[in-house]
Amino acid sequence: MREINELKWRKLNGQIIDQPIARAVEDTILEEKAKGNELKVCIGTDSQVYGEDIEFATVIVFVRPGNGAFMFIANQSVSQKMSLKERLLNEVSLSIQIAYNICNILDTYHVDLEVHADINTNPNFKSNAALSEAMGYILSMGFVFKAKPDSFASTSCANKVV
């Protein structure tokens, strides 16, 4: 997996983000607040297996309550076999790395943060095997945890770009 500073970020329209992600997030917060928009940030990662490769997509979703949302996207691939549980915990780890990298900026501007996991709370689903570890990991880092069906950043947004 790439280090956080090596990730290539883009907007949904394909526009490349040429600055460090923390700076891009801060600039975005300042722009949105100047427009009078309140913000909440949700971070999530999803993955997909393609033959021998696993592609991960991590998103930073800027939610403007009552006024839509937009996101920044980073994709990366690894060539290694992983169990489902290992892959899900890698997704959580990627999201936490990004959250940790930007949480001080969000705190400075009083922007709420949630970390979303693509893990089902229903024990009848295979992804539930990683629920307790993922929840413990996210909560122990001091972040708000969301799982299915409330984890739209990972289950919808990241899922669309992986």
C-alpha positions as a printed NumPy array, in Angstrom:
array([[  0.   ,   0.   ,   0.   ],
       [  1.153,   3.513,  -0.75 ],
       [  1.981,   6.014,   1.935],
       [ -0.675,   8.667,   2.435],
       [  1.455,  11.397,   0.855],
       [  1.962,   9.272,  -2.274],
       [ -1.746,   8.918,  -3.042],
       [ -2.983,  10.682,  -6.156],
       [ -6.233,  12.506,  -5.421],
       [ -8.852,  13.721,  -7.88 ],
       [-12.356,  15.109,  -7.938],
       [-15.288,  13.113,  -9.322],
       [-15.042,  15.029, -12.618],
       [-11.461,  13.753, -13.005],
       [ -9.748,  17.02 , -12.089],
       [ -6.415,  16.201, -10.435],
       [ -5.72 ,  17.662,  -6.992],
       [ -2.135,  18.916,  -7.287],
       [ -1.542,  19.846,  -3.665],
       [ -1.156,  17.741,  -0.515],
       [ -4.544,  16.41 ,   0.515],
       [ -4.514,  18.195,   3.879],
       [ -4.036,  21.534,   2.119],
       [ -6.768,  20.741,  -0.417],
       [ -9.167,  19.877,   2.416],
       [ -8.376,  23.107,   4.261],
       [ -8.81 ,  25.198,   1.098],
       [-12.132,  23.469,   0.434],
       [-13.371,  24.144,   3.957],
       [-12.444,  27.816,   3.652],
       [-14.205,  28.094,   0.253],
       [-17.36 ,  26.392,   1.503],
       [-17.512,  28.41 ,   4.712],
       [-17.034,  31.625,   2.68 ],
       [-20.145,  30.586,   0.714],
       [-22.018,  30.159,   3.993],
       [-22.129,  26.37 ,   3.814],
       [-21.934,  24.163,   6.856],
       [-19.885,  20.999,   6.334],
       [-19.494,  17.488,   7.624],
       [-16.713,  15.225,   6.333],
       [-17.182,  11.485,   5.905],
       [-14.282,   9.225,   4.939],
       [-14.687,   5.731,   3.569],
       [-12.889,   3.089,   1.557],
       [-14.157,   0.224,  -0.574],
       [-12.27 ,  -2.449,  -2.47 ],
       [-12.802,  -4.836,  -5.323],
       [-10.875,  -7.941,  -6.332],
       [ -9.853,  -8.073,  -9.994],
       [ -8.088, -11.379, -10.627],
       [ -4.758, -11.19 ,  -8.763],
       [ -5.171,  -7.513,  -7.887],
       [ -7.204,  -5.686,  -5.27 ],
       [ -8.187,  -2.11 ,  -6.01 ],
       [ -8.977,   0.224,  -3.134],
       [-10.841,   3.517,  -3.471],
       [-10.788,   5.99 ,  -0.601],
       [-13.08 ,   9.004,  -0.601],
       [-13.368,  12.171,   1.412],
       [-16.999,  13.249,   1.156],
       [-17.853,  16.859,   1.962],
       [-21.505,  16.914,   2.994],
       [-23.314,  20.246,   2.889],
       [-26.464,  19.435,   4.902],
       [-29.466,  20.352,   2.807],
       [-27.214,  21.456,  -0.049],
       [-25.639,  18.331,  -1.574],
       [-22.184,  16.848,  -1.316],
       [-18.992,  16.312,  -3.292],
       [-15.91 ,  14.162,  -2.871],
       [-12.19 ,  13.717,  -3.366],
       [-11.046,  10.271,  -4.547],
       [ -7.811,   8.259,  -4.36 ],
       [ -7.383,   4.794,  -5.886],
       [ -4.609,   2.308,  -5.351],
       [ -4.021,  -1.31 ,  -6.265],
       [ -2.119,  -4.121,  -4.604],
       [ -1.178,  -7.516,  -5.972],
       [ -1.673,  -9.806,  -3.04 ],
       [ -4.196, -12.302,  -1.789],
       [ -6.237, -11.317,   1.269],
       [ -9.057, -12.894,   3.136],
       [-12.299, -10.907,   3.2  ],
       [-11.693,  -9.893,   6.811],
       [ -8.131,  -8.75 ,   6.059],
       [ -9.337,  -6.739,   3.055],
       [-12.088,  -5.062,   5.104],
       [ -9.642,  -4.153,   7.859],
       [ -7.275,  -2.737,   5.23 ],
       [-10.147,  -0.577,   4.001],
       [-10.68 ,   0.701,   7.542],
       [ -6.962,   1.318,   7.977],
       [ -6.815,   3.426,   4.807],
       [ -9.771,   5.511,   5.97 ],
       [ -8.228,   6.013,   9.405],
       [ -4.924,   7.142,   7.884],
       [ -6.709,   9.852,   5.921],
       [ -8.88 ,  10.83 ,   8.898],
       [ -5.821,  11.121,  11.129],
       [ -4.035,  13.222,   8.507],
       [ -6.83 ,  15.813,   8.323],
       [ -8.526,  15.669,  11.75 ],
       [ -6.61 ,  18.659,  13.178],
       [ -7.732,  20.8  ,  10.236],
       [-11.325,  19.697,  10.718],
       [-11.111,  20.45 ,  14.443],
       [ -9.698,  23.92 ,  13.726],
       [-12.718,  24.781,  11.57 ],
       [-15.274,  22.88 ,  13.702],
       [-16.135,  20.382,  10.955],
       [-17.571,  17.058,  12.145],
       [-15.889,  13.872,  10.945],
       [-17.211,  10.347,  10.484],
       [-15.281,   7.265,   9.391],
       [-17.455,   4.861,   7.395],
       [-16.82 ,   1.124,   7.114],
       [-18.224,  -1.092,   4.36 ],
       [-19.19 ,  -3.664,   6.975],
       [-22.635,  -5.047,   7.644],
       [-24.077,  -4.929,  11.152],
       [-26.259,  -7.932,  10.303],
       [-24.492, -11.17 ,  11.366],
       [-26.007, -13.002,   8.375],
       [-23.505, -11.229,   6.073],
       [-19.876, -12.293,   5.661],
       [-18.521,  -8.764,   6.201],
       [-19.901,  -8.857,   9.756],
       [-16.853, -10.943,  10.743],
       [-14.78 ,  -7.737,  10.782],
       [-17.325,  -5.543,  12.601],
       [-15.963,  -5.641,  16.141],
       [-12.336,  -5.095,  15.082],
       [-13.246,  -2.264,  12.689],
       [-15.487,  -0.559,  15.218],
       [-12.854,  -0.88 ,  17.94 ],
       [-10.121,   0.457,  15.656],
       [-12.11 ,   3.498,  14.545],
       [-13.514,   4.33 ,  17.976],
       [-10.138,   3.855,  19.686],
       [ -8.703,   6.506,  17.352],
       [-11.388,   8.894,  18.605],
       [-13.443,   8.979,  15.421],
       [-17.198,   8.574,  14.921],
       [-17.896,   5.116,  13.466],
       [-20.595,   4.296,  10.918],
       [-21.345,   0.862,   9.399],
       [-24.008,  -0.354,   6.983],
       [-26.654,   0.89 ,   6.403],
       [-25.327,   4.315,   7.519],
       [-21.878,   4.169,   5.901],
       [-22.637,   5.857,   2.566],
       [-19.059,   7.134,   2.063],
       [-17.755,   3.58 ,   1.734],
       [-20.818,   1.65 ,   0.577],
       [-22.032,   4.141,  -2.052],
       [-19.42 ,   6.781,  -2.848],
       [-16.218,   4.696,  -2.753],
       [-18.086,   1.743,  -4.242],
       [-18.862,   3.809,  -7.362],
       [-15.195,   4.662,  -8.033],
       [-13.412,   1.414,  -7.198]])
